[in-house]
């Protein structure tokens, strides 16, 4: 658990520049890959979508795992044992017992990650090197470079509509999870 929480104890700016040092062409990861013979030349891991994705996953993973862990911690281990005694394989037990009972944590974690990701700025700006432009960076660049308030407003409204649509999807998912829990309790 401490290993999962460790990224939250460090500033996002420090983590982002740490990934920049690790992922660059002469960084530790490329040195290990070329030194072990896995690649013939250094991989382009920064200033593109790959580096941005690695940095964002590193930041967002604890925010997703904490609600999922809280939901899974409340699952009675006897339910998994009971499904095994009824002949369920591990995959069937995960699909029919664990996933439905942890669905609330999965939906909550997904919502938290989505909300943080929509406004994510530092990691795409540094690790993306100007080549990865989420809406938050496009809005900032539209205002700082072009002083085009109209276009920035349209992008802001687009972001708001996107948030509303995804928020509605999460509400539907939450209701489905609640309905499945009630159905499972009656079964």
HELIX and SHEET records of a PDB file:
HELIX    1   1 UNK A    2  UNK A    5  1                                   4    
HELIX    2   2 UNK A    6  UNK A    9  5                                   4    
HELIX    3   3 UNK A   12  UNK A   23  1                                  12    
HELIX    4   4 UNK A   28  UNK A   35  1                                   8    
HELIX    5   5 UNK A   49  UNK A   73  1                                  25    
HELIX    6   6 UNK A   77  UNK A   85  1                                   9    
HELIX    7   7 UNK A   90  UNK A   93  1                                   4    
HELIX    8   8 UNK A   94  UNK A   98  3                                   5    
HELIX    9   9 UNK A   99  UNK A  118  1                                  20    
HELIX   10  10 UNK A  122  UNK A  127  1                                   6    
HELIX   11  11 UNK A  135  UNK A  146  1                                  12    
HELIX   12  12 UNK A  149  UNK A  186  1                                  38    
END                                                                             
